[in-house]
């Protein structure tokens, strides 16, 4: 029985990334949730359950796998990382997304591109996640969009406007700070992902 609860702590980058991600996501989620613990707590719980179920389904059908896990005997996927990291990202989105959809799209485009860039690095450079049959970068990119847009809608129903801190629409207009951030992230992520994926192509 004791072996079932054995935590897979190794002196490798996967352990460091896993533990740091869980700590940052947990602390960050609390810092956002404290503005309305009941509503943000409910959103965190719902997104955790949905994210975990979706991940479990994708792993079960063989879309991707997680060779390194902190609790390899208990879970087929990084349960605590999925439980916290994606929910933290959802809370960030709901807390700071602009009021108008015309600006929500570039906002989510920015944070999703950051997330998918990190995922591409993890997939190609570590053993935290590996794509399997019928799954690639673009499938993952689409899944990110569907997940976070779904929870933008759900979050809008759960979290009242007074508990949110939307980025002003004006910040996304030409020459403003959000406009620069959006374009910098989009350009950097596109180049970074391209270089990273290109480096994995067979040498001629």
N, C-alpha and C positions, 0 to 999 in steps of 0.2 A: 504493500500500500504506500509506503514511504516514497517509492520510486515514482509514483504517479504525480507527486507534488514536487519533484526535483526540478529546480530552476536551472536553465541552461546558461550559466554565467561562464563565458570564456574570455580570454584575452584577445578579442578581435573587434573589428570596427562595427560589426553587426550588433554586438552587445552594447557598445557605447551609444550607437544611434538609437537603438530600441529604448534604452533607459532614459536617455536625454529627451527623446520625443515624448515619452509618457509623462515625465516630470513637467516639461514645458506645457504640454497640452492640459494637464490637470490644473496646474497653477493658473494658466491663462484662462481656462474655462471658469474658474472660481472668480477671477478678477472681473470677468464680464457678467457672470451670473449674479454677483452680489448687488447689481443694480435693480434686479427683480428676481430674487432667488426662486420664487415659486414658478414664474413663467419660463425663465431661462432654464431652470432645472428640469421642467417638463419637456422643453424643446431638446435639451441635452439627452434626456432619457429616450425620447422617441427616435432621435437621430442615431443614438447608440444602438438601439434594437434593430432599426432598419438597416443600418450599415453593417452590423454583425450578420444579420440574416442574408443580406445580399452577398457579402463576402463568403459566407459559408456555402451558399448555392454555387457561386462561381468556382470555388475550390472543389466542390463535390463533382461538378460536371467536367472539371479538368481544364478550365480556361486559364488558370494560373496556379502557381504553388508557392509555398513559403519554406524553402529549405532550412532556414534558420529561424527558430522560434524560442522564446524564453521558457515556455512551458510545452516542450515537444510531446510529452506523454498525455497531456490533457486536451490540447487543441491542435487542429490541422492548419490553423492560421494564427497570426499574432493577435490574440484576443484582446489584450489590454491596450495595445497600440490602436487597433481599429476602434475599440470602445471609446477612446479618449481623443485621438488625433483628429478624426473626421468630425466628431461632434464639436470639438474646439473650433475647427474651420467653419462649421455651420454657424456657431455662435458669433464668430467674427463677421460673417456675411450678413446675418440678420441685424446685428448691432449697428454696423456702419454703412450698409448699402443705401444708396441715394433713394429719394422718394419716387422719382419717375423712372419708368422702365427704359427710357432712352438713355439713362445714365447708369441704371443697374447693370445693363449688358456689358459696357466697358469695365465696370467695377468687377463683376464676376469673371470676365475675360481675363482680367489682371491676376486675380487670386488663383484662378484655375490654372493659368499658364505657369504660375510659380509652382503650384502643386504637381502638375504633370511633368514639369522639368525635373523636380526632385525625384519623382517616381521613375523617370527614365534613367536617372543616374543610379538609383538603387537597383533597378532591373539589370543594368549592364555592368555595374561595378561591384555589386555585393551579392550575397546570397539571401537577402531579405525577401525578394520577390523574383519570380521567373515566369515569363509568359509561356503558355503551352499552346496546344493546337487551337486553331480558330480564334486566336486572340492576339492583338498587336497593340501598338501605341495608339492608333486611332480609335480602336474599340474602347480603350481605357479613357481616352479623351472625351468620347461621347458619353460614357458612363458618368464621368465627373460632372459634365454639364447637366445631365438629367437629374442627378442626385442633388446638386446644389440649387438648381432652379426649383425643384420640388420643395426643398426645405425653405427657400425664400418665401414661397407661397404659404407653406404651413407656418413658418415663423411669423409671417404677417398676421395670421389669424390668432396666434397664441400670445405673442409679445405686443403689448400696447405701444402706441407711438411715443408716449412719454418716457418709455424705458429704452428707446432706441436713440442712437446718435448718428443720424445719416450724414454722410459727406455732402456738403452743399452742392447742388447742381452746378452752380457757377464755377466750382473748382475744376470741372471737366471741360470747360470751354478753352478755346485756343489761348495758349500762353499762361494758363493757370497751373498750379502745382500738380493737380491730379492729371491734367493733360500730359505733362512731362513724365510723370510716374507711369502712366498707362503706356505711353509709347516706348519708354525706356525698357519696361518689363517685357512688352510684346517683342521688341527687337532683340533683346538679350536672350529671352527664352527661345525664340525661333532659331537664332543662331546657335545657341547652346545645345538644343535638342538635335538640330541638324548635324552638328559636329559630333555629338555623342553617338547618335545612331549611325552616322557615316563611318565612325571608327570601328563599328562592329561588322562592317561589310567585309567579305573575303578579299584578301589581297590578291591582286592580279599578278 
